[in-house]
Amino acid sequence: MLSRQIGKILRGNATPFQLFSACVLGSLLAFLPGLTQAPGALIILTFILIVMNANLALAVLTGLVAKLCSILLLPVSFEVGRFFLDGPTRGLFQSAINAPVLALCGFEYYTVTGGLAMGLVFGLVSGYLVIRFMHGFRKKMADLEESSEAFKKLSGSKMAKIAAWVFLGGAAKKNSYEELLEKKVGLPIRPLGVVFVVLLGVVIFTIVQLGKGPIMTMALQNGLEQANGATVELGYAEMDFKENRLVITNLAIADATDLNFDILRAAKLEADIASASLLTKRLKLDRMVISDAQHKVKRKTPAYRVRELPVPAEPPPAKEGEGKTLDDYLKQAKAWKDKLARLKEWIEKASGPQDESGEPGPAQETPEALEERLRKQVEAVGYESVAATHLLDVTPTFTIGELIAEKVRIPELKDETIDIRAKNLSTQPWLIEEQKEVVITSSKDSLGGRVQLGGEAANAFAFHYRGLATDQVAKGLKIGGKQALSGGTMDVSTSGSWAQTDGDVVVNLPLEVVLHDANITVPGAGATLVDNLKVPIGIMGPLDNPRIRPDTKVFANLAGNLIKSKATQLVKDKVGEKAKKVLGDKVPGEAEKLLKGLFGGKK
């Protein structure tokens, strides 16, 4: 009953210090957004409340009122946080955000920093008002105890004691109100609180040791799903702090662009952890090894998305000679653009932004640009989840020093496996000076690729795929309403670059396609078999919707040769028929010899 809690405070022996500290600590805890954003701050403040001899009942009551106010004032807390994190005290908080232990307090979240400031003000004001009220109440009661016989008689009656017990609680004061007015501080530390904190620490440590597998599994699964944008399933995850090792079994990462498939399945993932990085709320995996992995595996049940996927950009208006878009050449253009948009998102995360000079690093935002970016983030994830990530300037929040995935099976290469090696992947790549790249090779070198991630204005991109079945590609093309290619194989290769321009990932990939023993149909000219034909194709523009410019000279020459061949054959047929009529059946052999000599054969 609320009245009993208030009654215990009024009739209790709490000193002004105990009342004031209860209001401040209760308010600070209430204005924090949650454990996800500020685990360190919540734990530290809770332990201080328990150890410090603050009035717990008042702390709870103040906390309830403060929590309601914090919900209503959440936008205000956000703006206060912006003042501290992006204003005159930015340097101070930037140091705290990147410092060991303090990084766990979550100061990078605007509502954490702003909430602590708002909670402190709320606690100071409420503490002052409570002390003023309690001083006036005790002074009045002390005067009544001293001078009012009626009050003494009433307070000593049995009915008054019963009523006080029912409505105000049974714990009566042990000292007179006059004595309570003289006490200001009292015992600042709660001895039982110290014992409780020690025991609680032991219990928490034991629970974590016994349940660290399920706890780690749930935490990793949630984090990976947010990064992937769709379902991620884990069999089991365990972190061994003694060996500094993380082990994950039965990992399945769904393809966010096609929820019926997993983009990666792996029987086991093992990683060496730099455990010291955890004190700064960073996760650094020195070496990660993925075993028994598969790509593009059909799921038994469709996955689900946990967030909206990036929308493919519209290409800029075409200039003369710039080529056409994916929609002009591919039947499933939308599916390809969705996949390229995902690839663009991964590259942007892995490479990071670039400054105005093209060097890797966070872009220097204008106040207007920062305002707009934060507004969009608030609309997408809410005030509580928006953080000043631009203040994370010492080490990345997540780093993989070396990633190795060997003998990965993919459906396109039935007789081969691929090896994947990546170096220095992170969430803030500009903070890592070492080279960042991903290299893919197949066991027979049919497939291979290499991409640099940040570090230069123009990053290298190379890829090749040899022996690709022409029919597999041709069924997705649309040229003249007919299948342009059939039969044979093709080799595809490129060695180009990509860069970030005006906040977009732009590619310049001179693609070379070599057709082997393939049939080509040229609209208006017919079909022909080519033994070895090189077709240069330029791919330029936004990665998620580039412009495609084939070398038209190749097809023009091919069409010209087809038309010439048809005309030659037609002339041969016409002349042959006329010669037979003139010479008759007596000398057919001579006529054939003559025609052969006329059109390039031997007489």
C-alpha positions in Angstrom: 0.0 0.0 0.0 1.4 3.4 -1.0 0.2 5.1 2.1 2.1 2.6 4.3 5.4 3.3 2.4 4.9 7.0 2.8 4.0 6.5 6.4 7.2 4.6 7.0 9.2 7.4 5.5 7.4 10.0 7.6 7.7 8.1 10.9 11.1 6.7 10.2 14.6 7.7 11.4 16.0 8.6 8.0 18.4 11.6 8.0 18.4 14.4 5.5 21.5 12.8 3.8 19.7 9.5 3.5 16.6 11.1 2.0 18.5 13.3 -0.4 20.7 10.5 -1.7 17.6 8.3 -2.2 16.0 11.0 -4.4 19.1 11.6 -6.5 20.0 7.9 -7.0 16.4 6.9 -7.7 16.0 9.6 -10.3 19.3 8.8 -12.0 18.3 5.2 -12.3 14.8 6.1 -13.6 16.0 8.4 -16.3 18.4 5.8 -17.9 16.7 4.3 -21.0 17.6 0.7 -20.3 20.1 -2.1 -19.8 20.9 -2.5 -23.5 22.2 1.1 -23.8 23.8 1.6 -20.4 24.6 -1.7 -18.6 27.6 -0.2 -16.7 25.8 2.9 -15.5 22.8 0.8 -14.3 24.9 -1.7 -12.4 27.1 1.0 -10.8 24.2 3.2 -9.7 22.3 0.2 -8.3 25.3 -0.9 -6.3 25.8 2.6 -5.0 22.2 2.7 -3.9 22.5 -0.6 -2.1 25.8 0.3 -0.4 25.0 3.9 0.5 22.7 4.2 3.4 20.0 5.8 1.3 16.3 5.3 2.1 15.3 2.5 -0.2 11.5 3.1 0.1 11.9 6.8 -0.9 14.3 5.8 -3.7 11.6 3.5 -5.1 8.8 6.1 -4.9 11.0 8.8 -6.4 12.1 6.4 -9.1 8.5 5.6 -10.1 7.6 9.2 -10.4 10.9 10.0 -12.2 10.3 7.1 -14.7 7.0 8.4 -15.7 8.5 11.9 -16.2 11.4 10.4 -18.2 9.0 8.8 -20.6 7.2 12.0 -21.2 10.5 14.0 -21.4 12.4 11.6 -23.6 12.7 14.1 -26.5 14.0 16.6 -24.0 16.6 14.1 -22.7 17.7 13.5 -26.3 18.3 17.2 -26.9 20.1 17.6 -23.6 22.3 14.7 -24.6 23.0 16.4 -28.0 24.1 19.5 -26.1 26.7 17.5 -24.1 27.9 15.1 -26.8 27.9 17.5 -29.8 28.4 20.7 -27.9 31.1 22.3 -25.6 31.7 19.2 -23.5 32.2 16.9 -26.5 35.9 16.3 -25.8 35.2 15.2 -22.2 32.5 12.7 -23.2 34.5 11.5 -26.2 37.3 10.5 -23.8 34.9 8.7 -21.5 33.2 6.9 -24.3 36.6 5.4 -25.5 38.0 4.7 -22.0 38.1 1.2 -20.4 35.1 0.5 -18.0 33.6 3.9 -18.6 32.8 2.8 -22.1 30.4 0.3 -20.6 28.2 3.1 -19.2 26.8 3.9 -22.7 27.6 7.7 -22.7 27.5 7.6 -26.5 23.7 7.2 -26.5 22.1 10.7 -26.4 19.3 9.6 -24.0 21.9 8.1 -21.6 24.0 11.2 -21.3 20.9 13.5 -21.4 19.0 11.2 -19.1 21.7 11.3 -16.5 21.7 15.1 -16.6 17.9 15.2 -16.4 17.8 12.6 -13.6 20.4 14.6 -11.6 18.3 17.8 -11.9 15.1 15.9 -11.0 16.8 14.2 -8.1 18.3 17.4 -6.7 15.0 19.3 -6.9 13.0 16.4 -5.5 15.6 15.8 -2.8 15.5 19.5 -1.8 11.7 19.5 -1.7 11.5 16.3 0.4 14.0 17.6 2.9 12.2 20.8 3.2 8.9 19.0 3.7 10.4 16.5 6.2 12.0 19.2 8.2 8.7 21.1 8.4 6.8 18.0 9.3 9.2 16.9 12.0 9.4 20.4 13.5 5.6 20.6 13.6 5.4 17.1 15.2 8.2 18.1 17.7 6.2 21.1 18.7 3.1 19.0 19.2 5.0 16.4 21.2 6.4 19.2 23.4 3.4 21.4 24.0 0.2 19.6 23.1 -1.4 17.4 25.7 -4.2 16.5 23.4 -1.7 15.2 20.8 0.1 13.1 23.5 -3.2 11.6 24.6 -4.4 10.9 21.0 -1.1 9.4 19.9 -1.0 7.2 23.0 -4.6 5.8 22.4 -5.0 2.2 21.2 -7.3 3.3 18.3 -4.7 5.8 17.0 -2.0 3.2 17.1 -4.1 0.7 15.1 -5.1 3.3 12.6 -1.4 4.4 12.2 -0.4 0.7 11.8 -3.1 0.2 9.1 -2.5 3.3 7.0 1.0 4.4 7.9 2.8 1.1 8.7 4.0 -0.4 11.9 7.6 0.8 12.1 7.4 3.7 14.5 10.3 6.0 15.2 12.6 5.2 18.0 13.7 8.7 18.6 11.7 11.8 19.3 11.0 14.3 16.5 13.3 16.8 18.3 16.2 14.3 18.1 15.5 13.5 14.4 15.8 17.2 13.7 19.3 17.3 15.1 20.6 14.3 13.0 21.9 15.5 9.6 23.9 12.6 8.0 23.9 9.5 10.1 25.8 6.4 9.0 26.6 6.9 5.2 27.4 3.3 4.4 25.0 0.4 4.9 27.0 -2.6 6.3 24.4 -5.1 5.1 24.5 -3.4 1.7 28.2 -4.1 1.4 27.6 -7.8 2.3 24.6 -7.9 -0.1 26.6 -6.5 -3.1 29.4 -9.0 -2.5 27.0 -11.9 -2.3 25.1 -10.6 -5.4 28.4 -10.4 -7.3 29.1 -14.0 -6.4 25.5 -15.1 -7.5 25.7 -13.2 -10.8 29.1 -14.7 -11.5 27.8 -18.2 -10.8 24.7 -17.6 -12.9 26.8 -16.3 -15.8 29.2 -19.3 -15.5 26.3 -21.8 -15.5 24.2 -20.1 -18.1 26.8 -18.3 -20.2 26.1 -20.6 -23.2 22.4 -19.6 -23.5 23.0 -16.0 -22.5 25.8 -15.7 -25.1 23.7 -17.5 -27.7 20.8 -15.1 -27.3 23.0 -12.0 -27.3 24.9 -13.1 -30.4 21.7 -14.1 -32.2 20.1 -10.7 -31.6 23.2 -8.8 -32.7 23.7 -10.9 -35.9 20.0 -10.6 -36.9 20.2 -6.8 -36.6 23.4 -6.7 -38.7 22.0 -9.2 -41.3 18.5 -7.8 -41.4 16.9 -11.3 -41.4 16.8 -14.5 -39.4 20.0 -15.8 -37.9 20.0 -19.2 -36.1 22.6 -20.6 -33.7 22.8 -24.0 -32.3 25.1 -23.0 -29.4 27.5 -20.2 -28.5 30.1 -20.2 -25.7 32.8 -17.8 -24.7 35.8 -19.2 -22.8 37.5 -16.2 -21.0 40.4 -18.4 -19.8 41.3 -19.4 -23.3 40.0 -16.2 -24.9 38.0 -18.2 -27.3 34.5 -18.0 -28.8 32.8 -21.1 -30.3 29.5 -21.1 -32.3 27.9 -24.2 -33.7 25.2 -24.7 -36.4 25.2 -21.2 -37.6 22.6 -20.3 -40.3 22.3 -16.8 -41.7 19.3 -16.2 -43.9 19.4 -14.4 -47.2 17.6 -11.1 -46.5 16.8 -10.7 -50.2 15.4 -14.3 -50.6 14.0 -15.6 -47.4 13.7 -19.2 -48.7 17.5 -19.6 -48.7 20.4 -19.3 -46.2 23.2 -17.2 -47.5 25.6 -19.1 -45.2 25.5 -22.3 -43.1 28.4 -23.4 -41.0 28.8 -26.4 -38.7 31.3 -24.5 -36.5 32.7 -21.0 -36.1 35.8 -20.5 -33.8 37.4 -17.2 -33.0 40.2 -16.0 -30.8 39.1 -13.0 -28.7 41.1 -10.1 -27.4 39.4 -10.1 -24.0 40.8 -6.7 -22.9 38.7 -5.1 -25.6 35.5 -6.0 -23.8 36.3 -3.4 -21.1 35.9 -0.7 -23.7 32.6 -2.3 -25.0 34.5 -3.5 -28.1 34.7 -6.9 -29.6 37.9 -7.8 -31.3 38.3 -11.2 -32.9 42.0 -11.8 -33.8 41.3 -14.8 -35.9 38.0 -16.4 -37.0 37.8 -19.8 -38.7 34.5 -21.1 -40.3 34.3 -24.9 -40.8 32.1 -27.0 -43.0 30.2 -24.1 -44.6 27.7 -23.9 -47.4 26.3 -21.0 -49.4 22.7 -20.7 -50.7 21.0 -23.6 -49.0 17.3 -24.1 -49.2 15.5 -23.5 -45.9 12.8 -25.8 -44.6 10.7 -22.8 -43.4 11.0 -19.2 -44.7 13.0 -16.7 -42.7 11.7 -13.4 -41.5 13.1 -9.9 -41.8 13.9 -7.9 -38.6 14.4 -4.5 -40.4 13.7 -2.9 -43.7 16.3 -3.5 -46.5 18.0 -0.7 -48.4 16.2 0.5 -51.5 18.1 0.4 -54.7 19.1 3.9 -56.0 17.7 5.2 -59.2 20.5 5.8 -61.7 21.2 9.4 -62.8 19.8 10.5 -66.2 21.8 8.9 -68.9 24.2 10.9 -71.0 24.9 10.0 -74.6 26.9 6.8 -74.9 26.6 5.9 -71.2 24.6 2.7 -71.8 21.5 1.3 -70.4 20.4 0.0 -67.0 19.8 -3.5 -65.6 16.1 -3.2 -66.5 17.0 -3.1 -70.2 19.1 -6.3 -70.2 17.9 -8.6 -67.3 14.6 -10.3 -66.9 14.9 -10.4 -63.1 16.4 -6.9 -62.8 14.6 -6.2 -59.5 16.0 -9.3 -57.8 19.5 -8.3 -59.0 19.1 -4.7 -57.8 18.0 -6.0 -54.4 21.1 -8.2 -54.1 23.4 -5.4 -55.3 21.8 -3.0 -52.7 22.7 -5.5 -50.0 26.2 -5.8 -51.4 26.4 -2.0 -51.4 25.3 -1.9 -47.7 27.9 -4.5 -46.7 30.7 -2.6 -48.6 29.6 0.7 -47.0 29.7 -0.9 -43.5 33.0 -2.7 -44.1 34.8 0.3 -45.8 33.3 3.2 -43.8 32.7 6.7 -45.0 35.2 9.0 -46.7 36.0 12.6 -46.1 35.9 15.3 -48.7 39.4 14.6 -49.9 38.5 11.0 -50.6 40.5 9.6 -47.7 38.9 7.0 -45.4 37.3 8.5 -42.3 34.1 9.9 -40.9 32.7 12.7 -43.1 32.7 16.1 -41.5 29.0 16.8 -41.2 27.5 20.2 -41.1 25.1 20.9 -38.3 22.3 20.7 -40.7 23.4 17.3 -42.1 23.9 15.9 -38.6 20.4 17.2 -37.6 18.9 15.5 -40.6 20.7 12.2 -40.0 19.7 12.0 -36.4 16.1 12.8 -37.3 16.0 9.9 -39.7 17.5 7.6 -37.1 15.0 8.6 -34.5 12.2 7.9 -36.9 13.7 4.5 -37.7 14.7 3.2 -34.3 13.5 5.6 -31.6 15.2 8.1 -29.3 16.7 5.4 -27.1 18.7 3.7 -29.8 20.4 6.7 -31.4 24.1 7.0 -30.5 26.9 9.5 -31.3 28.9 6.9 -33.2 31.1 9.6 -34.6 32.7 9.9 -31.1 34.0 6.3 -31.3 37.5 7.4 -32.5 40.1 5.1 -30.8 39.2 1.6 -31.8 36.3 0.1 -33.8 33.4 -1.4 -31.9 33.8 -4.7 -33.8 36.9 -6.0 -35.5 37.9 -9.2 -37.2 41.6 -9.4 -37.7 41.6 -12.4 -40.0 38.7 -14.4 -41.3 39.2 -17.9 -42.9 36.5 -20.0 -44.4 37.9 -23.0 -46.3 36.1 -25.5 -48.6 32.8 -23.7 -48.7 30.3 -25.5 -50.9 28.2 -23.5 -53.4 25.6 -24.8 -55.8 27.1 -23.1 -58.8 30.3 -25.1 -58.5 29.4 -28.7 -58.0 32.9 -30.1 -58.4 34.7 -27.4 -56.5 34.8 -25.6 -53.2 35.8 -22.0 -52.4 38.2 -20.5 -49.9 37.4 -17.1 -48.4 40.0 -15.0 -46.6 39.4 -11.5 -45.2 41.6 -9.2 -43.3 40.9 -6.3 -40.9 37.1 -6.1 -41.2 35.5 -3.6 -38.8 32.6 -1.3 -38.1 34.9 1.8 -38.2 37.5 0.9 -40.9 39.2 4.3 -40.9 40.5 3.5 -37.4 42.6 0.6 -38.8 45.7 1.5 -40.8 46.4 -2.1 -42.0 45.1 -3.2 -45.5 41.5 -4.3 -45.6 40.5 -6.8 -48.2 38.5 -9.9 -49.0 39.9 -12.6 -51.3 37.9 -15.5 -52.8 39.4 -18.5 -54.7 37.9 -21.8 -55.9 39.8 -25.1 -55.7 40.3 -25.2 -59.5 40.5 -21.4 -60.0 37.2 -21.4 -61.9 36.0 -18.6 -59.6 38.0 -15.9 -57.9 37.8 -12.4 -56.6 39.5 -9.7 -54.6 38.1 -6.4 -53.2 39.8 -3.8 -51.2 37.7 -2.1 -48.5 38.7 1.5 -47.8 42.2 2.9 -47.5 42.2 4.6 -50.9 40.0 6.9 -52.9 39.8 4.2 -55.6 39.7 0.6 -54.3 40.6 -2.3 -56.4 38.0 -4.8 -57.4 38.9 -8.0 -59.4 36.8 -11.0 -60.4 36.8 -13.9 -62.7 34.5 -16.9 -63.5 35.7 -19.4 -66.1 33.7 -22.1 -67.8 30.3 -20.6 -66.9 27.5 -22.4 -68.9 26.2 -19.9 -71.4 22.6 -21.2 -71.2 22.7 -20.5 -67.4 23.3 -16.8 -68.1 21.3 -16.5 -71.3 18.0 -17.5 -69.7 18.1 -14.3 -67.7 18.9 -11.9 -70.6 16.4 -10.1 -72.7 17.7 -8.8 -76.0 15.2 -8.3 -78.9 12.7 -10.5 -77.1 14.6 -13.6 -77.9 17.3 -15.7 -76.2 20.5 -14.1 -77.6 23.0 -16.8 -76.5 22.9 -20.6 -76.3 25.3 -23.5 -76.0 29.0 -23.4 -75.1 30.6 -21.7 -72.2 31.9 -18.2 -71.3 34.7 -16.7 -69.3 33.8 -13.5 -67.3 36.5 -11.3 -65.8 37.0 -7.8 -64.6 39.7 -5.7 -63.0 38.4 -2.3 -62.0 37.7 -0.1 -59.0 35.0 1.3 -56.8 34.9 4.4 -54.7 32.6 6.4 -52.5 31.3 9.5 -54.3 28.8 11.9 -52.8 27.8 9.3 -50.2 27.3 6.6 -52.8 29.3 3.5 -53.9 30.2 4.0 -57.5 31.9 1.3 -59.7 34.0 1.4 -62.8 34.3 -2.2 -64.0 35.6 -3.0 -67.5 34.1 -6.4 -67.9 35.4 -8.9 -70.5 33.2 -11.8 -71.6 34.8 -14.5 -73.8 32.3 -16.8 -75.5 33.4 -20.4 -76.5 31.5 -22.5 -79.0 28.4 -20.5 -78.4 25.5 -19.6 -80.7 24.7 -15.9 -81.0 21.5 -14.5 -82.3 21.8 -10.9 -83.6 18.3 -9.3 -84.1 17.7 -8.6 -87.8 20.9 -10.5 -88.9 20.4 -14.1 -87.7 22.4 -16.6 -85.7 25.9 -17.9 -85.9 28.3 -20.2 -84.1 31.4 -18.5 -82.6 34.5 -20.4 -81.5 36.1 -17.6 -79.5 34.6 -14.2 -79.3 35.6 -11.4 -76.9 32.9 -9.0 -75.8 34.0 -5.9 -73.8 31.3 -4.5 -71.5 31.6 -1.4 -69.4 29.8 -1.3 -66.1 29.7 2.2 -64.4 27.7 4.1 -61.9 26.0 3.3 -58.6 26.7 -0.3 -57.5 23.1 -1.1 -56.8 21.9 0.2 -60.3 24.8 0.7 -62.7 24.7 1.5 -66.3 25.8 -1.2 -68.8 27.6 -0.4 -72.0 28.5 -3.3 -74.3 31.0 -2.7 -77.1 28.6 -2.3 -80.0 31.4 -2.6 -82.6 31.7 -6.3 -81.8 28.0 -6.9 -82.5 28.1 -4.6 -85.5 31.0 -6.5 -87.0 29.2 -9.8 -86.2 26.0 -8.6 -87.8 27.8 -7.3 -90.8 29.6 -10.6 -91.3 26.2 -12.4 -90.9 24.6 -10.2 -93.5 27.5 -10.5 -95.9 27.5 -14.3 -95.5 23.7 -14.4 -96.2 24.2 -12.2 -99.3 27.0 -14.3 -100.6 25.1 -17.5 -100.1 22.1 -15.9 -101.9 24.2 -14.9 -104.9 25.7 -18.4 -105.0 22.3 -19.9 -105.1 21.0 -17.6 -107.8 24.1 -17.9 -110.1 24.1 -21.7 -109.6 20.5 -22.0 -110.7 21.1 -19.9 -113.8 24.3 -21.8 -114.7 22.6 -25.1 -114.6 19.9 -23.8 -117.0 22.6 -22.6 -119.5 25.0 -25.5 -119.3 22.4 -28.2 -118.8 23.2 -31.5 -117.1 26.2 -32.2 -119.3 28.8 -30.2 -117.4 27.6 -29.8 -113.8 31.1 -30.3 -112.5 32.5 -27.4 -114.4 29.9 -25.0 -113.1 30.6 -26.0 -109.6 34.3 -25.4 -110.1 33.6 -22.0 -111.6 31.4 -20.9 -108.6 34.0 -22.0 -106.2 36.6 -19.9 -107.8 34.3 -16.9 -108.0 33.5 -16.9 -104.2 36.9 -17.6 -102.8 37.3 -21.4 -103.4 39.7 -23.2 -105.6 38.9 -23.5 -109.4 
